[in-house]
Amino acid sequence: MMDACLSRGTRALLRLTALAAALALAACASPASRFYTLGAGSGPAGGDAPGAARTAGAKPAFLFELAPVDVPSQVARNQLVVEAGGSRVDVLEQERWASLPGDEIRRALSGDLAARLGTFDVYGAPYPAGVPVYRVTANVRRFESWPGERAVLDAVWSVRAVSSQSVLTCRTLADVPVGAGYAALVEGHRRAVAQMADQIAAVLRAQRGPSQPVPPADIDCTVGRPTPVK
């Protein structure tokens, strides 16, 4: 009788061991997550324009500080959130941003502006007196991912000289067609950020002009004094 009980116990233990091994193998076979970034090679090299590159060791004519970028709460996560039609979205567990989308956008935008303008971002760092500094803020209202169709970036941003009370507030709406695959979708967002960088750089160049700054005619902007954010 005792031998029979031991035999049943042994069989049960073997079954549990086999089940645990099967679960472990299933876990090992789960699809690996893929990580994407906007920071490397952000779109067309607008910094190749004449006068944009800065000679190594040369003092920049001005600096800029780019504040953290706000994005809609529904996409403020590491997983890619893609549009599925109607009012439905899909959250993709295996397709992820290397960092949160707001951080990805800020990093790409900062690098693009530095390349286009031949200067650098001093946000969070001290800077010398006497060098003009421009404060750039961006609030992304829409960051939509339509696989195989388009990447949409709708952002309101502002530029203000730290020494001035006048602010230029502008809007970028980029709707970039994309090919199949999530890598193509991310590349579409990268190009959308590059479009925003082109517009911000154009406004910063206008701010640096000798006369009263006037935004380029093809950029949707308004000029005024900043109001407190409620």
C-alpha positions, 0 to 999 in steps of 0.5 A: 500500500505504501509503495503504491502511494509512493508510486502515485506521489512519484508520478505526480512529481514527475508530471509537475516537473514535466509541466514546469519544463514545458512552461520554461520552454514556452517562455524561452520561445516567446517572441523577443521584444524589438526596440526602436529609437528616433535619435539616430539619423533623424531624417534628412540632414538639414544641417548640411545647409550652407553655414549650418556646420560649425567648425570644431572649436569655434564659439557658437553665435547663440545657444538654445535650450529645449525643454522636455517634450509633452506627448498625449498620455495614451502614447506615453508608454514604451510600447508602440501604440498603433491606430486600428481604425475607428476608436480602437488602438492596439498596444504592441508588447513586442514593439517598443520604444527604447525610451518614452516617446517624449524623450525620444522626440526631444533627443531627436529634435535636439540633435537635429536643431544642433546640426542645422544651426551649428550650435548646441542644447544647453537645457539643464546646464549652465551657460556663459553670460553674454551668449544669446540663448533661445528657449524652445518648448514643444507640446505634441498634440497628436502622435499617431501611428498607422501601420503601412499608411502614415505617421502623424505628428501635430505639435505646438511649439514656441521660441523665445529669447531668454532676454525677451518677453516676446514669444513666437508660437507655431504649429507643425502638422506632419503627415508622413506616408510610410511603407509596411513594417514597424521599422518603416513606421518609426522612420516616418515619425523620425521624418516628421520630427525632422520636419518640425526641426526644419521649421524651428530652425527657420524661426530661430534663424529669423530671430537672429536677423538684424530686423524685427523677427518675422516667421517664414510665411510657410510656417503657421505662427503667432507673435505675442507675450507669453501667458501663464500655463493653467 
